[in-house]
Amino acid sequence: MVNFDNTAIAFQMKNDAALDRAYFLFKLISNEPLVKIGTAATNFALNAQLPVEGLIRATVFDHFCGGVNEEDCLQIIKELGSYGVQSILDYSVEGKVEENQFDLAVEKNLEILSFIKSREEIPFAVFKPTALGSSDLFYKVSQNSDLNESEKNAYNRITDRYHTLCSKARELNIKLLVDAEESWLQQAADDLCLQMMKTYNTEQPIVYNTYQMYRWDKMKDLEKLFDLASRYNFLPGIKLVRGAYMEKERKRASEKGYNSPICEDKKETDLNFDKGARFILNHIEKASIFVGSHNEHSTLLVLNYMEEYNIPSDHKHIWFGQLYGMSDHISFNLAKNGYNVSKYIPYGPVKDVMPYLIRRAEENTSVAGQTNRELELIKKERSRRKLL
Ligand SMILES: Cc1cc2nc3c(=O)[nH]c(=O)nc-3n(C[C@H](O)[C@H](O)[C@H](O)COP(=O)(O)OP(=O)(O)OC[C@H]3O[C@@H](n4cnc5c(N)ncnc54)[C@H](O)[C@@H]3O)c2cc1C
């Protein structure tokens, strides 16, 4: 069985200086007040056009991002590839609101699809629904609100943008992940993705929708997806994650006085995630799973299942994914043992990837979160290398 504690394998890509940098970064962001102050100060400085980009690049940006463009990321992608870890280029520009910016996002994603078409070390492309259309419209459609003529036209353009990307992905035989958003935008995103799977997943899973298992209603949705797949004859692709917007979700639900869509506690989310993973694995010849997680227990659960049912480690329908800069102990040890594993490599102009970086810093701050584990493993490797 895979041993995630093998830090020699986990950090083989990091030289001593890089390991030290990671150590100090995680120590820094484990301090919650510091992250809060740092986030506010950084946002202020960027908005005021103060020259802080260099500082951001030398710290969080370089740790969690591949660079500002695809070419920047290539060196990292090649290096990861040499250890059997594949990559997913994630153009992480968020919060755009203009129609021409949505069209530009399509152009950018088409460019990425062409860029990766002959590169085996990049098996997936990815986009975020609200990169292709306004959040307001995703919200209205998700609530079943009436749309005026101009909104209907705008929504048709979003659908066209989805088709443009999905048909290109199928033509080039590149799997395409669609990220999940906040619950109040997600129904529209789910409906669009279903439409795409029906159209493009007839021969093999090309389009993957993301299911956030911190939502207690998502197990039911998964079951519904599989019913529809057998009725309409398509192969569902599922990226299974826990979900990134828990605090925002709970806050909104409490402010607006509705029932929170998030599981009662972490244990319930964990159970829901593992139940979802087992359910998809039970249908694995007719579906594909991308396990997007840094949780060792859930990853081991999938590995145990594969062993129990004699599923080869490199089964083409089973993928594991972690974010660049996090959980190398999972990615590198999985790759070493022949499993399909890819890192999301976020990239883009520093200012535009700030929302992504802030999410990473916050996620790594929480006591119950990832930092302790990252720090513990880095410390172990530093001591193995006698750097302490
Ligand atoms: C490759 C990849 C792609 C991703 N894509 C997306 C995406 O498209 N959309 C998205 O929303 N997220 C996405 N994420 C982030 C993901 O949803 C999680 O936030 C993150 O991975 C942490 O969860 P975990 O499974 O790694 O493990 P853990 O660290 O074990 O779990 C932490 C997660 O558990 C849940 N949780 C924590 N405390 C509680 C509590 N008290 N009650 C209920 N639930 C709780 C939260 O979801 C929290 O993020 C992605 C992650 C990866 C690795």
The ligand as a Tripos MOL2 file, in Angstrom:
@<TRIPOS>MOLECULE
LIG
   53    58     1     0     0
SMALL
NO_CHARGES

@<TRIPOS>ATOM
      1 C1         -7.6220   19.3330   -7.6400 C.3       1 LIG1
      2 C2         -8.6270   20.0920   -6.8260 C.ar      1 LIG1
      3 C3         -9.6800   20.7640   -7.4480 C.ar      1 LIG1
      4 C4        -10.6190   21.4740   -6.6850 C.ar      1 LIG1
      5 N1        -11.6730   22.0920   -7.2990 N.ar      1 LIG1
      6 C5        -12.6350   22.6930   -6.5520 C.ar      1 LIG1
      7 C6        -13.8010   23.2440   -7.1490 C.ar      1 LIG1
      8 O1        -13.9830   23.2120   -8.3700 O.2       1 LIG1
      9 N2        -14.7350   23.8450   -6.3500 N.ar      1 LIG1
     10 C7        -14.5840   23.8830   -4.9810 C.ar      1 LIG1
     11 O2        -15.4820   24.3870   -4.2830 O.2       1 LIG1
     12 N3        -13.4720   23.3910   -4.3890 N.ar      1 LIG1
     13 C8        -12.5000   22.7950   -5.1440 C.ar      1 LIG1
     14 N4        -11.3970   22.2840   -4.5230 N.ar      1 LIG1
     15 C9        -11.1470   22.5440   -3.0800 C.3       1 LIG1
     16 C10       -11.8000   21.4780   -2.2300 C.3       1 LIG1
     17 O3        -13.1920   21.6060   -2.3640 O.3       1 LIG1
     18 C11       -11.4370   21.5710   -0.7430 C.3       1 LIG1
     19 O4        -11.7420   22.8450   -0.2530 O.3       1 LIG1
     20 C12        -9.9940   21.3020   -0.4100 C.3       1 LIG1
     21 O5         -9.4310   20.3630   -1.2780 O.3       1 LIG1
     22 C13        -9.9030   20.7540    1.0190 C.3       1 LIG1
     23 O6        -10.6040   19.5190    1.1500 O.3       1 LIG1
     24 P1         -9.8620   18.1070    1.1340 P.3       1 LIG1
     25 O7        -10.7270   17.0470    0.5550 O.co2     1 LIG1
     26 O8         -8.5710   18.2970    0.4770 O.co2     1 LIG1
     27 O9         -9.6020   17.6390    2.6150 O.3       1 LIG1
     28 P2         -9.7740   18.0810    4.1000 P.3       1 LIG1
     29 O10        -8.6900   19.0360    4.4340 O.co2     1 LIG1
     30 O11        -9.9090   16.8250    4.8770 O.co2     1 LIG1
     31 O12       -11.1660   18.8100    4.2010 O.3       1 LIG1
     32 C14       -11.3570   20.1780    4.3790 C.3       1 LIG1
     33 C15       -12.7250   20.4570    3.8140 C.3       1 LIG1
     34 O13       -13.7310   19.7840    4.5890 O.3       1 LIG1
     35 C16       -14.9110   20.5640    4.6680 C.3       1 LIG1
     36 N5        -15.1250   20.9560    6.0670 N.ar      1 LIG1
     37 C17       -14.1810   21.4350    6.9470 C.ar      1 LIG1
     38 N6        -14.7480   21.7280    8.1460 N.ar      1 LIG1
     39 C18       -16.0690   21.4160    8.0380 C.ar      1 LIG1
     40 C19       -17.1800   21.5150    8.9240 C.ar      1 LIG1
     41 N7        -17.0310   21.9850   10.1740 N.pl3     1 LIG1
     42 N8        -18.3890   21.1370    8.4710 N.ar      1 LIG1
     43 C20       -18.5670   20.6610    7.2350 C.ar      1 LIG1
     44 N9        -17.5510   20.5330    6.3370 N.ar      1 LIG1
     45 C21       -16.3230   20.9040    6.7230 C.ar      1 LIG1
     46 C22       -14.6480   21.7900    3.7810 C.3       1 LIG1
     47 O14       -15.0960   21.4850    2.4920 O.3       1 LIG1
     48 C23       -13.1320   21.9210    3.8100 C.3       1 LIG1
     49 O15       -12.6160   22.5890    2.6720 O.3       1 LIG1
     50 C24       -10.4740   21.5390   -5.2620 C.ar      1 LIG1
     51 C25        -9.4200   20.8700   -4.6480 C.ar      1 LIG1
     52 C26        -8.5070   20.1440   -5.3950 C.ar      1 LIG1
     53 C27        -7.4030   19.4250   -4.6820 C.3       1 LIG1
@<TRIPOS>BOND
     1     1     2 1
     2     2     3 ar
     3     2    52 ar
     4     3     4 ar
     5     4     5 ar
     6     4    50 ar
     7     5     6 ar
     8     6     7 ar
     9     6    13 1
    10     7     8 2
    11     7     9 ar
    12     9    10 ar
    13    10    11 2
    14    10    12 ar
    15    12    13 ar
    16    13    14 ar
    17    14    15 1
    18    14    50 ar
    19    15    16 1
    20    16    17 1
    21    16    18 1
    22    18    19 1
    23    18    20 1
    24    20    21 1
    25    20    22 1
    26    22    23 1
    27    23    24 1
    28    24    25 2
    29    24    26 1
    30    24    27 1
    31    27    28 1
    32    28    29 2
    33    28    30 1
    34    28    31 1
    35    31    32 1
    36    32    33 1
    37    33    34 1
    38    33    48 1
    39    34    35 1
    40    35    36 1
    41    35    46 1
    42    36    37 ar
    43    36    45 ar
    44    37    38 ar
    45    38    39 ar
    46    39    40 ar
    47    39    45 ar
    48    40    41 1
    49    40    42 ar
    50    42    43 ar
    51    43    44 ar
    52    44    45 ar
    53    46    47 1
    54    46    48 1
    55    48    49 1
    56    50    51 ar
    57    51    52 ar
    58    52    53 1
@<TRIPOS>SUBSTRUCTURE
     1 LIG1         1 GROUP 0 **** ****
